[in-house]
Amino acid sequence: MKLVSLNCGLPREVLWRGQNVTTSIYKEPVYARITLRTLNLDGDRQSDLTVHGGKEKAVYCYPVEYYSYWQAELPLRSLPYGSFGENFSVEGLVREGLAEDSIHVGDRFSVGSAEVVVTQPRLPCYKLGIRFESDDMVKRFLRSRRTGFYLAVTREGDVGAGDDLTLLSHDPDSVPISEITRLYVAKEYGPEDACQVRRAIAAEALPDSWRTFFEEKLDRLNG
Protein backbone atom coordinates (compact mmCIF):
# COMPACT_ATOMS: atom_id res chain seq x y z
CA MET A 1 0.00 0.00 0.00
CA LYS A 2 1.29 3.43 -0.88
CA LEU A 3 0.56 7.05 -0.03
CA VAL A 4 0.07 8.39 -3.55
CA SER A 5 -0.84 11.96 -2.65
CA LEU A 6 -0.52 13.95 0.58
CA ASN A 7 -3.16 16.71 0.67
CA CYS A 8 -3.59 19.71 2.96
CA GLY A 9 -5.79 22.77 3.18
CA LEU A 10 -6.54 25.69 5.48
CA PRO A 11 -9.97 27.15 6.26
CA ARG A 12 -11.45 29.34 3.54
CA GLU A 13 -14.70 31.24 3.23
CA VAL A 14 -16.99 30.35 0.34
CA LEU A 15 -20.42 31.57 -0.72
CA TRP A 16 -23.05 28.81 -0.71
CA ARG A 17 -26.79 29.31 -1.13
CA GLY A 18 -26.37 33.00 -0.34
CA GLN A 19 -24.43 32.40 2.89
CA ASN A 20 -20.75 32.66 3.73
CA VAL A 21 -19.47 29.29 4.94
CA THR A 22 -16.04 28.53 6.36
CA THR A 23 -14.69 25.17 5.26
CA SER A 24 -11.42 23.25 5.00
CA ILE A 25 -12.67 20.63 2.54
CA TYR A 26 -10.57 22.09 -0.27
CA LYS A 27 -7.34 20.08 -0.08
CA GLU A 28 -4.40 20.29 -2.47
CA PRO A 29 -1.42 17.97 -2.96
CA VAL A 30 1.76 18.81 -1.06
CA TYR A 31 5.04 18.00 -2.80
CA ALA A 32 7.28 17.90 0.26
CA ARG A 33 7.69 15.86 3.41
CA ILE A 34 5.75 17.33 6.31
CA THR A 35 5.19 16.48 9.94
CA LEU A 36 2.15 14.48 11.01
CA ARG A 37 1.20 15.57 14.51
CA THR A 38 -1.37 14.33 17.01
CA LEU A 39 -4.08 16.71 15.81
CA ASN A 40 -3.28 17.14 12.11
CA LEU A 41 -0.64 17.57 9.45
CA ASP A 42 1.47 20.71 9.37
CA GLY A 43 -0.22 23.00 6.87
CA ASP A 44 -3.65 21.45 7.39
CA ARG A 45 -6.41 22.62 9.69
CA GLN A 46 -10.07 21.81 10.29
CA SER A 47 -12.71 24.54 10.38
CA ASP A 48 -15.62 23.41 12.57
CA LEU A 49 -14.00 21.58 15.48
CA THR A 50 -17.39 20.54 16.87
CA VAL A 51 -17.68 17.90 14.12
CA HIS A 52 -14.25 17.80 12.48
CA GLY A 53 -10.74 17.35 13.78
CA GLY A 54 -9.56 16.21 17.18
CA LYS A 55 -7.09 13.43 17.82
CA GLU A 56 -9.45 10.69 16.58
CA LYS A 57 -9.86 12.52 13.23
CA ALA A 58 -6.33 13.72 12.69
CA VAL A 59 -6.10 12.29 9.17
CA TYR A 60 -8.73 11.39 6.58
CA CYS A 61 -7.75 8.49 4.33
CA TYR A 62 -9.36 7.68 0.95
CA PRO A 63 -8.52 4.96 -1.61
CA VAL A 64 -7.41 6.25 -5.01
CA GLU A 65 -9.17 3.28 -6.63
CA TYR A 66 -12.49 5.00 -5.87
CA TYR A 67 -11.65 7.88 -8.18
CA SER A 68 -12.52 5.82 -11.28
CA TYR A 69 -15.97 5.13 -9.77
CA TRP A 70 -16.57 8.82 -9.14
CA GLN A 71 -15.22 9.82 -12.54
CA ALA A 72 -17.87 7.59 -14.10
CA GLU A 73 -20.51 9.08 -11.79
CA LEU A 74 -19.33 12.66 -12.42
CA PRO A 75 -17.98 12.59 -15.99
CA LEU A 76 -17.92 16.37 -16.45
CA ARG A 77 -15.93 17.08 -13.30
CA SER A 78 -12.19 17.17 -12.87
CA LEU A 79 -11.15 15.08 -9.85
CA PRO A 80 -7.60 15.75 -8.69
CA TYR A 81 -6.41 13.95 -5.58
CA GLY A 82 -7.81 15.59 -2.46
CA SER A 83 -11.20 16.18 -4.10
CA PHE A 84 -13.04 14.38 -1.31
CA GLY A 85 -11.26 16.30 1.41
CA GLU A 86 -8.84 13.48 2.14
CA ASN A 87 -5.36 14.02 3.55
CA PHE A 88 -4.07 10.62 2.43
CA SER A 89 -4.91 9.41 -1.09
CA VAL A 90 -3.82 5.78 -0.78
CA GLU A 91 -3.29 3.05 -3.37
CA GLY A 92 -3.60 -0.65 -2.56
CA LEU A 93 -6.27 -0.59 0.14
CA VAL A 94 -8.80 -2.06 -2.31
CA ARG A 95 -8.10 -5.74 -3.00
CA GLU A 96 -11.52 -7.34 -3.43
CA GLY A 97 -14.74 -5.45 -2.91
CA LEU A 98 -14.46 -2.24 -0.87
CA ALA A 99 -11.62 -1.23 1.42
CA GLU A 100 -14.15 -0.49 4.16
CA ASP A 101 -15.05 -4.20 4.29
CA SER A 102 -11.50 -5.25 5.16
CA ILE A 103 -10.20 -2.28 7.17
CA HIS A 104 -11.19 -2.63 10.83
CA VAL A 105 -11.38 -0.20 13.71
CA GLY A 106 -8.08 -0.58 15.54
CA ASP A 107 -5.96 -1.54 12.52
CA ARG A 108 -2.50 0.01 12.90
CA PHE A 109 -0.23 1.25 10.12
CA SER A 110 3.16 2.85 9.75
CA VAL A 111 3.65 5.60 7.19
CA GLY A 112 6.94 7.41 6.85
CA SER A 113 8.29 7.71 10.39
CA ALA A 114 4.78 8.00 11.88
CA GLU A 115 2.29 5.42 13.09
CA VAL A 116 -1.50 5.66 12.90
CA VAL A 117 -4.60 3.70 13.93
CA VAL A 118 -8.01 3.43 12.25
CA THR A 119 -10.78 4.96 14.37
CA GLN A 120 -14.01 5.48 12.40
CA PRO A 121 -15.65 5.97 8.99
CA ARG A 122 -16.14 9.35 7.42
CA LEU A 123 -19.74 10.54 7.63
CA PRO A 124 -20.13 13.31 5.04
CA CYS A 125 -21.59 16.67 6.01
CA TYR A 126 -23.15 19.33 3.81
CA LYS A 127 -19.73 20.79 3.02
CA LEU A 128 -19.07 17.87 0.68
CA GLY A 129 -22.06 19.19 -1.24
CA ILE A 130 -20.42 22.62 -1.30
CA ARG A 131 -17.20 21.10 -2.68
CA PHE A 132 -19.12 19.42 -5.50
CA GLU A 133 -21.72 22.18 -5.88
CA SER A 134 -24.50 19.65 -5.37
CA ASP A 135 -26.87 19.16 -2.44
CA ASP A 136 -27.30 15.54 -3.58
CA MET A 137 -23.63 14.67 -3.18
CA VAL A 138 -23.84 13.82 0.53
CA LYS A 139 -26.50 11.16 -0.08
CA ARG A 140 -24.68 9.81 -3.13
CA PHE A 141 -21.43 9.56 -1.20
CA LEU A 142 -22.99 7.67 1.71
CA ARG A 143 -25.00 5.45 -0.62
CA SER A 144 -21.84 4.50 -2.54
CA ARG A 145 -20.39 2.95 0.65
CA ARG A 146 -17.05 4.44 -0.41
CA THR A 147 -16.64 6.52 2.74
CA GLY A 148 -12.96 6.23 3.52
CA PHE A 149 -11.93 6.41 7.15
CA TYR A 150 -10.20 8.47 9.81
CA LEU A 151 -6.88 7.83 11.52
CA ALA A 152 -5.52 8.82 14.92
CA VAL A 153 -1.79 9.40 15.29
CA THR A 154 -0.08 7.04 17.72
CA ARG A 155 3.43 8.25 16.87
CA GLU A 156 4.23 11.60 15.29
CA GLY A 157 6.62 11.65 12.36
CA ASP A 158 7.35 12.91 8.87
CA VAL A 159 5.29 11.72 5.89
CA GLY A 160 5.30 12.33 2.16
CA ALA A 161 3.85 11.14 -1.13
CA GLY A 162 5.43 7.84 -2.13
CA ASP A 163 5.67 6.49 1.43
CA ASP A 164 4.54 2.93 2.03
CA LEU A 165 1.52 2.40 4.25
CA THR A 166 2.42 -0.79 6.10
CA LEU A 167 -0.03 -2.78 8.21
CA LEU A 168 1.44 -3.32 11.69
CA SER A 169 -1.47 -5.10 13.35
CA HIS A 170 -5.01 -6.18 12.55
CA ASP A 171 -7.63 -7.12 15.13
CA PRO A 172 -9.92 -9.77 13.60
CA ASP A 173 -12.24 -9.48 16.62
CA SER A 174 -12.97 -5.84 15.82
CA VAL A 175 -15.52 -4.71 13.22
CA PRO A 176 -14.98 -3.40 9.68
CA ILE A 177 -15.43 0.26 8.88
CA SER A 178 -18.36 -0.66 6.61
CA GLU A 179 -20.17 -2.23 9.57
CA ILE A 180 -19.81 0.92 11.66
CA THR A 181 -21.48 2.89 8.87
CA ARG A 182 -24.21 0.29 8.33
CA LEU A 183 -25.03 0.12 12.02
CA TYR A 184 -25.11 3.90 12.18
CA VAL A 185 -27.80 4.22 9.49
CA ALA A 186 -29.80 1.08 10.43
CA LYS A 187 -33.37 1.83 11.55
CA GLU A 188 -33.58 -1.29 13.70
CA TYR A 189 -31.28 -3.99 15.02
CA GLY A 190 -31.71 -7.74 14.87
CA PRO A 191 -29.88 -10.08 17.29
CA GLU A 192 -26.81 -10.26 15.03
CA ASP A 193 -26.72 -6.48 14.66
CA ALA A 194 -26.82 -6.08 18.43
CA CYS A 195 -23.89 -8.50 18.67
CA GLN A 196 -21.94 -6.45 16.12
CA VAL A 197 -22.67 -3.27 18.04
CA ARG A 198 -21.27 -4.82 21.21
CA ARG A 199 -18.14 -5.84 19.30
CA ALA A 200 -17.81 -2.29 18.01
CA ILE A 201 -18.21 -0.83 21.50
CA ALA A 202 -15.47 -3.15 22.76
CA ALA A 203 -12.94 -1.85 20.21
CA GLU A 204 -10.39 0.23 22.10
CA ALA A 205 -9.77 2.56 19.14
CA LEU A 206 -13.44 3.46 18.70
CA PRO A 207 -13.96 7.07 19.89
CA ASP A 208 -16.09 7.62 22.99
CA SER A 209 -18.63 9.62 20.96
CA TRP A 210 -19.34 6.56 18.80
CA ARG A 211 -19.43 4.28 21.82
CA THR A 212 -22.02 6.51 23.50
CA PHE A 213 -24.06 6.74 20.29
CA PHE A 214 -24.21 2.97 19.90
CA GLU A 215 -24.98 2.33 23.56
CA GLU A 216 -27.89 4.80 23.46
CA LYS A 217 -29.19 3.45 20.16
CA LEU A 218 -29.00 -0.11 21.46
CA ASP A 219 -30.97 0.92 24.57
CA ARG A 220 -33.64 2.68 22.48
CA LEU A 221 -34.08 -0.20 20.06
CA ASN A 222 -34.13 -2.77 22.85
CA GLY A 223 -36.44 -0.69 25.01
Secondary structure as UniProt FT lines:
FT   STRAND          2..8
FT   STRAND          12..16
FT   TURN            17..18
FT   STRAND          19..23
FT   STRAND          28..29
FT   STRAND          34..36
FT   TURN            42..43
FT   TURN            49..51
FT   HELIX           55..57
FT   STRAND          59..63
FT   TURN            64..65
FT   HELIX           66..73
FT   TURN            75..76
FT   TURN            81..84
FT   STRAND          88..91
FT   HELIX           99..102
FT   TURN            105..106
FT   STRAND          108..111
FT   TURN            112..113
FT   STRAND          114..121
FT   HELIX           126..131
FT   TURN            132..133
FT   TURN            135..136
FT   HELIX           137..144
FT   STRAND          149..155
FT   STRAND          157..159
FT   TURN            161..162
FT   STRAND          164..169
FT   TURN            172..173
FT   HELIX           177..185
FT   HELIX           191..202
FT   TURN            204..205
FT   HELIX           208..222
//
